[in-house]
Amino acid sequence: MIIVTRPSPYGEELVQLCHQAKLPAKHLPFFNIIKGQDLDQLAQHLENLQQGDMIIIVSPQVNLMISTQQKVLFPHFVHYFAIGEQTAKQFQSITGRLTTFPPKDENSEGLLEYFQSINLSVNNRQVLILCGDVGRTVIKKNLTRQGALVKNIQCYQRAPICYHIMLFEQQQQYSFIITSIEHLLQLNQYCTDTHKHNCRIIVSSPRIMAEAKLHHWQQIYLAESANNQNLFKTIATLCHNAISI
């Protein structure tokens, strides 16, 4: 059984892809996505930007919240970047602003490598990182060291969903889809050493993989990114290789 822990609506979308391929899958989100504490001040932060400043969008959840802010206008004179292609296209469709994403790795490290490859200077630039309540510290720390004036704008928050402590059967072989360290930590609350030995997790970044190893997960598979198509590609590859999911 494939357990998809992504929040709505992306979790349901991935489950549907699995069902279309006749793979058993269930949506079991660990968080609800709710309004972030900085969302109402987003327009004010945008007004303070100047020519050549930057905005970074870290996830599709940011786009969901931005789409509810109809009076927010994103300036044309700043540079827009997103962690991945899906996030970039969604943001562009909502705001009409051209949004660039890293051509290779769709994660924080990939975006920073892209900045380096194009010799992007961030010294004395204002950078707004539109994000959630946790994570993405790598980008802020790196750009701050380069002289950027970085602010994290919390557009959404994760509200944990609590389940019964005996959520998963001991002898069932599950495949867990994990797209953030926070999801991994929630999963650990419901899993025993037996689960960590018998079950597999599919993760969306090397950082999550490293964290999973620290928590003694034995079967860890790395997808190219948190994009549902890439996650499904990894799931399908495991099935194609005759590994029981």
Helices and strands as residue ranges (DSSP letters): E 2-4, H 10-20, E 25-27, E 31-35, G 39-41, H 42-47, E 54-57, H 60-66, E 79-82, H 85-95, E 99-100, H 108-117, E 126-131, H 137-145, E 149-154, E 156-160, E 175-178, H 181-190, H 193-198, E 200-203, H 206-214, E 219-222, H 228-240
